[in-house]
């Protein structure tokens, strides 16, 4: 599942993960939409921008999703500040990557989280 509020970013990420043999289960542009989609689709992995549209950022959306179900999350951000991991409140199966996303780093991170198999 992709959580990103820029349509071109979503398309680019979906194209990449599908090229690597993974199947996208949908995308969301806001935290509220992400929570609903996660409930409905039961993703194996979420790739989430930290800054998204709406009243809720990606960190809060992730906390609310994780309160209901464990799902690994890769956060994307143009600026990762100190203390973000601590602010999140959990660290298991969480990775952070800087934007613009390095394709090789994203692929390696997905393989690490997903156990190497598409």
PLY file of the C-alpha trace (Angstrom):
ply
format ascii 1.0
element vertex 118
property float x
property float y
property float z
element edge 117
property int vertex1
property int vertex2
end_header
0.00 0.00 0.00
1.28 3.46 -0.92
0.44 6.55 1.15
1.53 9.62 -0.80
-0.33 12.83 -1.63
1.40 13.46 -4.97
-0.18 11.49 -7.83
3.07 11.22 -9.79
4.81 9.91 -6.70
2.19 7.20 -6.28
2.44 6.16 -9.93
6.23 6.04 -9.79
6.27 3.96 -6.63
3.60 1.56 -7.89
5.47 1.13 -11.16
8.71 0.37 -9.32
7.27 -2.18 -6.91
5.34 -3.94 -9.67
8.52 -4.12 -11.77
10.15 -5.89 -8.82
7.34 -8.45 -8.67
5.22 -7.02 -5.86
1.53 -6.20 -6.18
0.11 -2.88 -5.01
-3.14 -3.07 -3.06
-4.04 0.60 -3.37
-2.98 4.11 -2.52
-4.11 6.82 -0.15
-3.46 10.56 -0.14
-4.29 11.32 3.51
-3.97 9.70 6.92
-7.69 9.14 7.24
-7.83 7.44 3.84
-4.76 5.36 4.69
-6.38 4.01 7.84
-9.54 3.01 5.97
-7.56 1.43 3.13
-5.36 -0.51 5.56
-8.50 -1.82 7.29
-10.07 -2.82 3.96
-7.07 -4.21 2.07
-4.84 -5.70 4.79
-1.51 -4.75 3.20
1.68 -6.75 3.79
3.73 -3.52 3.66
3.02 0.21 3.69
5.22 2.79 1.98
4.20 6.07 3.60
5.23 9.68 3.16
5.66 11.42 6.50
4.01 14.62 5.23
0.61 14.00 3.67
-2.56 16.02 3.16
-5.13 16.40 5.87
-5.05 16.93 9.61
-3.00 13.79 10.27
0.61 13.23 9.23
2.04 9.87 8.21
3.44 9.16 11.67
0.02 9.51 13.31
-1.64 7.46 10.58
0.96 4.73 11.12
0.34 4.72 14.88
-3.40 4.31 14.31
-2.92 1.56 11.73
-0.45 -0.27 13.96
-2.85 -0.01 16.93
-5.18 -2.30 14.98
-2.81 -4.57 13.07
0.92 -5.13 12.76
2.19 -4.15 9.32
5.76 -3.19 8.33
6.14 0.44 7.25
8.73 2.24 5.13
8.53 5.99 5.71
9.61 8.45 3.03
10.52 12.03 3.81
12.25 14.96 2.20
13.65 15.86 5.60
14.22 13.37 8.40
14.82 15.15 11.67
16.35 13.72 14.81
13.90 11.98 17.10
11.38 10.88 14.46
11.78 7.21 15.37
11.23 8.00 19.04
8.26 10.25 18.21
6.67 7.37 16.33
6.54 5.24 19.47
7.51 1.92 17.88
10.56 0.75 15.98
9.89 -2.85 14.96
9.64 -3.34 11.17
10.03 0.38 10.48
12.47 1.93 8.04
13.06 5.53 6.98
14.26 6.62 3.53
14.97 10.12 2.28
13.21 11.66 -0.70
13.88 11.71 -3.53
13.79 7.94 -3.18
16.84 6.00 -4.28
15.37 3.07 -6.22
18.07 0.61 -5.16
17.72 1.58 -1.49
13.94 1.17 -1.68
14.23 -2.24 -3.33
16.77 -3.42 -0.73
14.58 -2.14 2.10
11.47 -3.87 0.73
13.38 -7.14 0.30
14.75 -6.86 3.84
11.28 -6.32 5.31
9.49 -8.84 3.09
12.12 -11.55 3.48
13.55 -11.21 -0.04
10.67 -12.73 -1.97
8.21 -11.00 -4.25
0 1
1 2
2 3
3 4
4 5
5 6
6 7
7 8
8 9
9 10
10 11
11 12
12 13
13 14
14 15
15 16
16 17
17 18
18 19
19 20
20 21
21 22
22 23
23 24
24 25
25 26
26 27
27 28
28 29
29 30
30 31
31 32
32 33
33 34
34 35
35 36
36 37
37 38
38 39
39 40
40 41
41 42
42 43
43 44
44 45
45 46
46 47
47 48
48 49
49 50
50 51
51 52
52 53
53 54
54 55
55 56
56 57
57 58
58 59
59 60
60 61
61 62
62 63
63 64
64 65
65 66
66 67
67 68
68 69
69 70
70 71
71 72
72 73
73 74
74 75
75 76
76 77
77 78
78 79
79 80
80 81
81 82
82 83
83 84
84 85
85 86
86 87
87 88
88 89
89 90
90 91
91 92
92 93
93 94
94 95
95 96
96 97
97 98
98 99
99 100
100 101
101 102
102 103
103 104
104 105
105 106
106 107
107 108
108 109
109 110
110 111
111 112
112 113
113 114
114 115
115 116
116 117
